[in-house]
Amino acid sequence: MPEPELHAVTGAFGYSGRYIAARLLAAGVRVRTLTGSPGRASPFGGRVEALPYRWDDAARLADSLRGAAVLYNTYWVRFGTPACTFAQALAHTQALFAAAREAGVRRVVHVSITNPSEDSPFEYFSGKAKAERALRESGLSYAVLRPAVLFGGEGILLNNIAWALRKMPVFAIFGDGQYRLRPIHVDDLAALAVEHGRRRENAVIDAVGPETFTYRALVEAVGQAVGKPRLLVRVPARLGWLAARLIGKVMGDVMLTRDEVLGLMANLLWTDSPPTGSTRLSDWLRASAQTLGLRYFGELVRRRDRARPFEQL
């Protein structure tokens, strides 16, 4: 029998990449991951080959992708640090696409963000737009998936909202809280990625779920689900961000960045596109109520600890 086709996934031991890899394995595809945590305990046993990113060596980076028919790219940084700025993340992404072309990869499925713009004042969104342009200009067949907010599994945002609601008597809402979000379940995103890995035509798709929430309604829904409905207090964006920054310092983490707050308030996590995911956040909240927010999920600890299983961090 012929050997199953090989697909490459960045970050298969992390969050969204893990769900994509699981979908591929279930479909009988061989999976290789490029990862910043090659020593991390694998959730897949020995079924996923793990190779480190080789950002400093273009030839070795291309060799890491050689033989793969499809590359699913989830690589990015939520916020810049001295160890990896947004500019470096963009350079790494451009190097990855060049390596894919050199290695003969047939197709790239790239995870971006809703409403990217090279003119955006927010580096996350402008960097994502520049990464999309690099992919378009690469000559590779591509699908760009633009999720808003991911939920499910080890997702940080909703978990930490629930954690704060469990711990604090009031909850600060930035401004009026009427800006909107279109959350999509992480496994729905994975299913969409695998579907578009099979296609050939270039495509850009908003990856959004079937429900729209205002931020205020989202926080209220999380509070009701975990049995901690709280008084929601309107605060100026800067004051709310400073409060989140203080909580982050106490937790040894970055809870929210200024750009995340302002991007949210600018409705950049909302689009009126048709839903591409079927899982309703309201249903998932009810099903996850007993465990959601029981502990804080830290972004920085996930970057520092490259050995423990991702779900323990």
N, C-alpha and C positions, 0 to 999 in steps of 0.2 A: 504494500500500500504506500502511496506517496506520503511524504511527511507533511503534517499540517502546516499551513501558512504561518509565518512569523509576523507578529505585530509588536511594535514598541510603544511603551507608555512611560511618560515621565512621571515620577513620583508615585509609583504603584504601592509604596508602603505608607503613603500619607492619606489624604482625604479623598478628593474626587478621583484621583488616579487609581485608588484602590477599587472603587466601584466599577470603573471602566475595565480594569484588569479582571475583576471577577466576572463581568459579563462576557469578556472575550474567552476566558477559560471555559465558561459554561457552554460557549458556542464551539468548543473544540479547537480553538486557535492557540498556537504557542505564543507565549508572552515573554518579552524581555523588558526590564525597566531600567531607565537611566535615573539615578537618584543621588541626592546629596547625603543619603543615609544608607550606604550599601551594607553596613553592619547591623542595621536594625532588624530585629526579629521579624520574619516574614509572616504575614497572615495566610500565606498560601503554601507553607511548607517549602518543598524544593521545586514547586511547579513554575516559579517565575525566576528567570535568570536575572541577577542584579549586577549592574555595572555602574561605576561612579561617573558623574559628569566630568568631562575632560575639557573644561573651558580654556585651559592654557595650551591645548594641543589640538589644532584643527584636524589633523590626520587621524589621531586616535579617537576624536569625537565622531568622525565619519565612520571609522571602523566599528564603533559601538552600535551604529545603526545599519551596518551592512547586512543585507539579507532580509531586512524588514520590508514588508509590503506597505504598511501603514504606520504612521507615527501619530499618536494622540498626545498633544502637548498641553499639560496643565501647569507648566512651570511659570511662576511669577513670584513676587513678594507682596504681601499685604501692605507693608510699609517699609521704607528704606531704613537701613542701619549702616554704621561705618563698615560692617562686614560685607554688606551688599546694598548698594544704593539702587534707586529706580533706574538710573542710567546704566549701571552694571547689569541689572536684570534685562534691560532692553538689549544690550550688547550680547548677553548670553543667548537670548532668544534669537537674535539675528544669526549668531554662530550656529545655533541648532538647526535653523532652516537651511543654511548653507551646507551644513554637514549632511542633512537629509538629501539634498540635491546631489551632492557628491557621492553618497552611498547608494543612489538609485532607488530611494524610497518612492513609491508610486503615488501616495496620497498623504496629506497632513490634515488632521482634525485638530483644530486649535481652539482652546477655551479662552474667551476674551471677557468682555463685560458689556452690559447694556450702555448705550449712549456714549461710546468712546469718541473722543475728538482730539485731534492734534493741537487744537487751540484751547483745550480745557485748562483752567487754572489749577486743576488738581492732577498731580503727577501720575497717580494711578491710572486715571482715565486717558491722559495724553500719552502715557507710555504704552498703554494697551492699543491705542489707535496707531501709533508708530509701529508696533509689532504686527498689527494687521497689514499695514502697508508693506512691510518687509516680506510678509508671506505672499501677498498679491504679486509683488515684483520678483519673487523667487522663480517663477515659472512652474512651480509645483501645482498639481491638482489639490484643491483645498476645500474644506468646509470650516467656517468660523462660527462657533457657537457663542452666543452672548447671554450668559445667565445674569440675573439680577442678584438675588440673595439665595444661597443654598441652605437647605435645612435637611435634617436627618443625620443619623449616625453621630459623628464626632464634630459636627458643625459648631462653630464658636458663637456666632451672634445670638441666636435664639436661646442657646443654653445659658449664656451669661446674662441675658435679660432675665431669664427664669431664676438664676442664682441671685441676682440683685433683688428681685421681688421677694424671694424667700428670706433674704437677710435684712432688708431695710423697710421701715414703716411707710416711706413715701418713695415715689419714683419720679425723677426729673424728665420732662419732655422738652425737647429743643423747640422753642417757638410754639406754634399752635398745634403741631403734630399732625397736620392735615396733608403733608406730603405722602406720596404713595410708594408701595413696593409690590413686586410680583414674584414672590418666592417660588422656587422650584426645588423639588426633592432631589437629593444628590443622585439617587439611583435612576430617576427619570432623565437627568442630564446624561448619565452613563449610557442609558439605553439609546438616547438620541445620538450620542457620539458614535456608538458602535454601528447604528443604522447608517450614519453618514460616512463611516469608514468603508462601507460596501459600495458606495456610489462613486460616480466619476465626475459629475458636473460640479463646477465651483458654486458655492452657496454661502450666504451669510444669514444666520437664523437667530432670532431672539429666542433664548431658552427660558421660558417663563411658565409658571404654573397656572392653574385654572382660576385662582382667586386673587383679587386685588385687595390690599389692606392699606388704610392710612397707618402711619406709624403709631398714632394714638390707639387705634383699634387693634393693631397687632399686639401692643403691650397689654392692653386690656384682655385680649384673648389668651395670652400666655398666663397672665395673673389668674384668670378664671380657671384655666386648665390645671394649674398647680395648686389651686386652693388658696391663693394669696392675692386677692384683688386689693390693690393699693390706691391711695390717693395719688393722682397724677398731677404734678405741679409744673406749670409752664415756667421755663427759665430761658434767658437769652442764650443763644448758641455758645458764646464764649464761656459763660458761666457753667453751662452743662458740660462742655468739653473739659474745663478745669476740674470739675468734680470727677469726671471719668478718669482724668489723668491722675488725680489723687488716689482713687481706688486702684488704678493700675500700679502706682508706686507701692501701695500697701501689699498688693499681690505679687510684686516683682514682675510686672508685665506691662503691656500697653493695651488697655481695655478698648479705647477708641482713639483714633487720631482726629485732628482738626479737620483734615480733608474728608475723612469719612463722614463726619457730622455735616459739613457743608454740602458735600455731594449728595447725601441723603436728602437734605432739606431742599436741594435744587431739583428734586424729582428725577435724578439720574438712575435710580434703581426701579424705574417704572417705564413701561411701554404699553401701547394699546394693541400690540401684535396678538394674533391668535395664540392660545395656549399650546405649548409643545410638550408639557408634562401633564399627567393625569392625577397625581396624588394631591389631595386637598390638604393644605396646611391645617385647617380646622380639624380634620379627621386625625391627622398625625399627632396634633397636640393632645387630643383626648387619649390616644393610644399610648403616648409617651409620658403622661402626666406624673406617673409615680417616680420616674427617674430623672426627668428633665430638671437641670439646674441644681442637682444635689451637690455637685462640686464645680468649682470654677475651672474652665478650660483656658489654659495659658498659651498664647502664641509664642512667647519667647522660650518657654521651656521646651516646646516642640522643636525649636531651632537649635537649642543647646544640647538636648539629650538625643543623640543619634543612635541609641542602642535599644532602649526599651520599646516594646510594642506601642504603636501610635495611640491605640485606644486607651492605654494606661496613662497618657500624658494630659 
